[in-house]
Every structure is written in structure tokens, then in C-alpha cells.
């Protein structure tokens, strides 16, 4: 199980009242919410391995060079030559070190990669494993990883933890009319305002899906747009021509990286024992974590064991 960690802790922050604080006034709603999410996911889906995938760079410079507007509306402060600061509520910023500490005590590895997003870490870890993979996210960009044959599915959190959606090949086709392997090209055509991707002006989801259904992929669409004999309207040809520069780079921005060189780590789920368990239980009162620690510890205690 691969967690799109930022997606989950943002959801926890906005879904759990921020009146929950520890003695020094630091909110703990995101910590509590994330621990409860992990408890539910481990209990309901019974993974044997769990990885907290991390945004070491939420807005990689190489993606911004290709499309300058990429996530630009979410920048609080630009850092030339470094990682831009994302606009994040101060109450959540204060909890991120607590989240990392809690994950460490639970034995859940935090895995990121320089100049890459959590999506790229997820893409790398989900590709070619030879065993089932569940990707937990509220980001539909990761639908491109869904692959029934490889037993890769997305547990989609957009409607909340009580209404999780299991995304398979058929679900992607049903929602968008394209296969998961075609989703990145579909997204490049359609655009995504939440990521600052303009898309092709005048091409929405229906037109994008129709183009992919007719011409398979972006290369086929572009080739058809310059072929007078291809069944494509003059209006669509003009829109594609006007967006030629964007289309030349958009796929590289939208497609997740699948071949990162990641450090070795042990993601095997085990009961938390000894000093780490004592430390976690000690944080319950110090951080005002309520029952969230007990629930996640119980879930890990009961988790199925992989063959080691």
C-alpha cells in the first residue's frame, strides 16, 4: 500500500476540527486524522507492506521549466534554486514534523526523492512489483497507474474515508471513456486548473475522450490533426495547432516518473513493540491524540504478516 501522504494529511487537516490542540496550542487534527486513516486502511485492505510516499519537491523545477504555470497558483514564496514554499495553512505546517515523528515510531518508512513529487515515488514503487499494489490518494492524476493485469488499483479518497472508491480499469473507462494507460494524454488535453495545467483551449473532457477513442494517444491525435484525410473537424484541428507548443511538453509534466533510483527501505508491517510503542503511547497525553494511537496500534497488531 502506497500512501500519497500529503493528499491524506491535507484531507485530515480539513476534515478534523482544528480545535484539537496539544497543551502548547499546536493543532493536532491532521496527526489524529492521518493516524485514523492509516488504521482504517490497514484494517479494511490488509496490506502487508505500507509506504508513506513524500513530496521532497512538490513543484519540481524541471516540470516548471516545461510549463511555467505548473502549480504556480499554490506558491507562497519562490525559492530560486531550491524548493518553492507551498501555500499551506500555518496550523498544518506546524504538524508536519509531528506526522513524520509518528510515522517513524509506527515503523512506516517515509520515502521521497530529490526534485520529484510523491506521485513519482508512487509511480516507481507501483511499477513492475509483481504483486498487488494499492495506491491511496485523492489525486486523479494517479489513475494513470491503474492496471488490472498488474493488480494495481487506486483507493480514491476524494469523497471521504467513509466513501472510498476502488478504481480499476473499468472505473476509469466508465468515468472518462479512456483506458488508464491513456489517462495522462487525456489529462494533458483536458488540462487541470488545480495543477495549473492549461490544457488545449476549447477542448474539454468529452472532446478529449473522443479524440483518444479515435486516435489512441496524443501522438496519433497530433498526426491526425495534420492529415487532411483524417476524420477531424476544422475547429478541433485549429485548437490543436494553437496548442502545439503546450502539447509538445505537457505529457512529460503529466506522466508520473516510474524509474527513480530510490533508497532501500523495509515497508513490512509489524506490531509496534518496545521503546517505540512506549514512545507512541507517551505521546497520547502529550499531543492530545485521543484514541487515534490505540486504533492504529491495534490495526498494526492485527495486520497480516508477509513471508519474511
VENGIDA-V203441 format. One record per run of one state. SS is the DSSP state (H for helix, E for strand, L for the rest). FROM is the first residue (numbers start at 1). TO is the last residue. If there is no record, write none. Layout:
BEGIN
SS/FROM/TO ; SS/FROM/TO
END
This chain:
BEGIN
L/1/1 ; E/2/4 ; H/5/15 ; L/16/20 ; E/21/21 ; L/22/26 ; E/27/27 ; L/28/28 ; H/29/45 ; L/46/48 ; E/49/49 ; L/50/50 ; E/51/53 ; L/54/60 ; H/61/66 ; L/67/71 ; H/72/74 ; E/75/77 ; L/78/84 ; E/85/86 ; L/87/89 ; H/90/106 ; L/107/108 ; E/109/111 ; L/112/117 ; H/118/126 ; L/127/132 ; E/133/137 ; L/138/139 ; H/140/145 ; L/146/146 ; E/147/147 ; L/148/151 ; E/152/156 ; L/157/160 ; H/161/163 ; L/164/164 ; E/165/167 ; L/168/168 ; H/169/176 ; L/177/179 ; H/180/190 ; L/191/191 ; E/192/192 ; H/193/195 ; L/196/196 ; E/197/197 ; L/198/204 ; H/205/215 ; L/216/217 ; H/218/225 ; L/226/233 ; H/234/242 ; L/243/243 ; H/244/254 ; L/255/267 ; E/268/268 ; L/269/273 ; H/274/287 ; L/288/291 ; H/292/302 ; L/303/308
END
